[in-house]
Amino acid sequence: MSLTDDLKARAAQSVAKYSETTHQIMNKGIQSLRDAKLVSKALKTGDKIPEITLPNAANKNISIQELLLDSKVVLSFYRGGWCPYCNIELKALQEAQLEFEKYGATLVAISPETPDNSLTTSEKNNLSFEVLSDIDNKIGKVFNLVFTLPEDLIKVYDGFGIDLETSNGNANQQLPISATYIINQDGTILYDFIQEDYKKRADPEEITNILKNN
C-alpha cells in the first residue's frame, strides 16, 4: 500500500477508536487552521529557504545549506514521535530514501522535539536519515507553518497521554502543520506539500516523480 493508503487506514481506525466529541474537537482544530489561511502564508514553490542549522538526534549541528552543496534536499516537517501519522510517514520516507538518493536528493526531517526525543523517534522507526530538532519552532515559524493548539485540543492530547511540554522542552503548545519540500541546490523550493490536516502527507512516490523530472 502507498503512504496515502496507510494514512487513510489509520484514520479509519481512529474513527472507530475515539468518541464523536473527541473527533469534533480534532476536526475543529483543523478547520481553525483553514480559517486562519495558514497554508497560504507558508513558504512555497519558488520561494528561497532561510539559513537552517539545527541539532540532530546526537546533538550535532547540521546545516541544510551545506547539504545543498552536494544534492537537493527533501525536507519534511513533522509534529513529533508521539504522532502515529508522523511515524507512518517517517517509515514510508525511510523506505523511499534510496530512491530519493538515486535521483540526487538527501532526506532530512524536522520536528520541534528535543534531540533526546528525536533520538527516541529515530530508534523507534529505525531511521537512517537526519532528524533535526527545531527547538521553539524557530525555523518552522520562518516557514510560517507553526500554530498554537487550542485549549480543548490540549485537553484531548493530555487524555491521550501526549505531553508536548516534555516532548518539545517548552510550554508553548505549538506545532508545525504537515509540510514536505524539495529544495533545489540554490536554496529555492522546487516542490511543496503543505496541509492543515495532519492525516495527509506527501506521498514518497510523488516526491520521487518530481525528483526524476528535475
matplotlib code that plots the C-alpha trace (Angstrom):
import matplotlib.pyplot as plt

x = [0.0, 1.1, 1.6, -1.7, -3.5, -1.7, -2.7, -6.4, -6.4, -5.0, -7.6, -10.4, -9.1, -9.1, -12.8, -13.7, -11.5, -12.4, -15.6, -17.6, -16.8, -13.1, -13.3, -15.3, -12.6, -9.8, -11.7, -12.5, -8.8, -8.1, -10.9, -9.4, -6.1, -8.0, -9.9, -6.6, -5.3, -2.1, -1.2, -1.5, 1.1, 3.6, 6.8, 6.0, 7.5, 9.7, 10.5, 14.0, 14.6, 16.2, 19.6, 18.9, 21.3, 19.8, 20.9, 20.4, 19.4, 23.1, 23.1, 25.4, 24.6, 23.5, 23.4, 20.9, 22.9, 26.0, 23.9, 22.7, 26.3, 26.2, 22.5, 18.9, 17.2, 13.8, 12.8, 9.9, 8.4, 6.5, 4.9, 6.7, 7.3, 4.1, 2.0, 1.0, 0.6, 4.1, 5.5, 3.7, 5.1, 8.7, 8.7, 7.5, 10.2, 12.8, 11.7, 12.0, 15.3, 17.4, 15.1, 15.5, 19.3, 19.2, 17.7, 20.0, 18.3, 19.2, 16.3, 16.0, 13.2, 12.5, 10.3, 10.0, 11.1, 14.2, 17.3, 16.7, 13.2, 14.2, 16.7, 13.9, 11.8, 14.8, 15.5, 11.8, 11.4, 14.9, 15.6, 18.9, 18.4, 18.9, 16.1, 16.7, 15.3, 13.7, 13.5, 10.8, 9.8, 12.2, 12.7, 9.0, 8.0, 10.2, 8.4, 5.1, 4.0, 3.5, 0.3, -0.7, -3.0, -6.4, -7.2, -9.8, -7.3, -4.6, -7.0, -7.7, -4.0, -3.5, -6.1, -4.1, -1.0, 0.7, 2.9, 4.2, 6.0, 8.2, 8.5, 9.4, 11.1, 8.9, 5.3, 4.4, 1.9, 3.0, 3.3, 4.1, 1.4, 2.4, 4.8, 7.3, 9.6, 12.1, 14.8, 16.9, 20.7, 20.4, 18.1, 14.9, 11.8, 11.2, 8.1, 5.8, 3.1, 1.5, -1.6, -3.6, -4.9, -2.2, -3.7, -2.4, 1.2, 3.3, 3.5, 7.1, 6.0, 5.1, 8.3, 10.3, 8.5, 9.3, 13.0, 13.1, 11.9, 14.0]
y = [0.0, 3.6, 6.0, 7.7, 4.4, 3.6, 7.1, 6.5, 3.2, 4.7, 7.5, 4.9, 3.1, 6.4, 7.0, 3.7, 4.2, 7.6, 9.3, 11.6, 14.5, 13.9, 13.8, 17.0, 18.8, 17.5, 18.4, 21.9, 22.3, 21.5, 23.9, 26.7, 26.4, 26.5, 29.6, 31.2, 30.5, 29.2, 27.3, 30.4, 32.2, 29.3, 29.3, 27.6, 26.6, 29.4, 30.8, 30.7, 28.9, 30.6, 29.5, 26.3, 24.9, 22.6, 19.8, 16.2, 13.4, 13.1, 16.9, 17.6, 20.7, 20.0, 22.7, 22.3, 24.8, 22.5, 19.5, 21.5, 21.9, 18.2, 17.4, 18.6, 18.1, 16.6, 18.4, 17.0, 18.9, 16.6, 17.0, 14.5, 10.9, 10.8, 11.3, 8.0, 9.6, 11.1, 7.7, 6.2, 8.9, 8.6, 4.9, 5.5, 8.1, 5.7, 3.1, 5.7, 7.1, 5.2, 6.3, 9.9, 9.5, 7.8, 10.9, 13.3, 14.2, 13.9, 13.3, 15.3, 15.5, 18.4, 18.4, 20.6, 17.7, 17.9, 16.0, 13.3, 12.7, 12.9, 10.1, 8.0, 8.7, 7.7, 4.5, 3.5, 3.8, 2.6, 5.8, 6.3, 9.9, 13.0, 14.0, 17.6, 19.4, 22.8, 24.0, 26.5, 26.0, 28.8, 27.5, 26.4, 29.9, 31.3, 28.9, 30.2, 26.6, 27.0, 27.2, 27.2, 24.4, 25.5, 24.7, 22.0, 20.2, 20.4, 18.6, 15.9, 15.3, 15.2, 12.5, 10.6, 10.8, 13.3, 15.7, 18.4, 20.2, 17.2, 16.3, 19.9, 21.1, 24.2, 25.2, 26.9, 24.2, 24.9, 22.6, 22.8, 21.8, 18.9, 20.1, 18.5, 20.4, 19.6, 22.2, 22.9, 23.3, 27.0, 27.1, 27.6, 25.5, 23.1, 21.4, 21.9, 19.8, 21.7, 20.6, 21.8, 18.2, 16.2, 13.0, 14.0, 13.8, 14.0, 10.5, 9.4, 8.2, 11.8, 13.1, 10.6, 11.5, 15.2, 14.3, 12.2, 15.1, 17.8]
z = [0.0, -0.6, 2.3, 1.4, 1.8, 5.1, 6.4, 5.4, 7.1, 10.3, 10.1, 9.8, 12.9, 14.8, 13.9, 15.4, 18.5, 19.8, 20.7, 18.5, 20.8, 20.6, 16.8, 16.8, 18.8, 16.5, 13.4, 14.7, 15.3, 11.6, 10.5, 12.6, 10.7, 7.4, 8.6, 9.5, 6.0, 7.4, 4.2, 2.1, 4.3, 4.3, 2.1, -1.2, -4.6, -5.9, -2.5, -1.1, 2.2, 5.2, 6.6, 8.5, 11.1, 13.7, 16.1, 15.0, 17.3, 18.5, 19.2, 16.3, 14.3, 10.7, 8.0, 5.2, 3.1, 3.4, 2.3, -0.7, -1.9, -2.9, -3.6, -3.5, -0.1, 0.7, 3.8, 5.9, 8.9, 11.3, 14.6, 16.8, 17.6, 19.7, 16.5, 14.8, 11.4, 11.7, 12.4, 9.4, 7.3, 8.6, 8.0, 4.4, 3.9, 5.2, 2.7, -0.1, 1.0, -1.5, -4.4, -3.3, -3.3, -6.7, -8.1, -6.3, -3.0, 0.6, 3.0, 6.2, 8.8, 11.2, 14.3, 17.4, 19.7, 21.8, 20.5, 23.1, 22.0, 18.3, 19.1, 20.5, 17.4, 15.1, 17.0, 17.2, 13.5, 12.5, 10.7, 8.9, 7.7, 9.8, 12.2, 13.4, 16.4, 15.7, 19.3, 19.9, 16.2, 15.2, 11.6, 11.4, 12.2, 9.4, 7.0, 8.5, 9.4, 13.2, 15.2, 18.9, 20.0, 21.3, 24.9, 24.1, 21.9, 24.5, 26.9, 24.3, 23.8, 27.6, 27.6, 25.0, 27.3, 24.9, 26.9, 24.5, 27.3, 27.8, 24.1, 23.0, 26.1, 26.5, 27.5, 24.1, 23.0, 19.4, 16.4, 12.7, 10.2, 7.9, 5.2, 2.8, 0.5, -2.2, -2.1, -5.1, -4.7, -5.0, -2.0, -4.0, -3.2, -6.1, -4.7, -1.7, 0.0, 2.9, 4.7, 7.7, 8.1, 9.9, 8.4, 5.0, 4.0, 0.8, -0.8, -1.5, -4.9, -5.8, -4.4, -6.4, -9.6, -9.0, -8.4, -11.6, -13.7, -12.2]

ax = plt.figure().add_subplot(projection="3d")
ax.plot(x, y, z, "-o")
ax.set_aspect("equal")
plt.show()
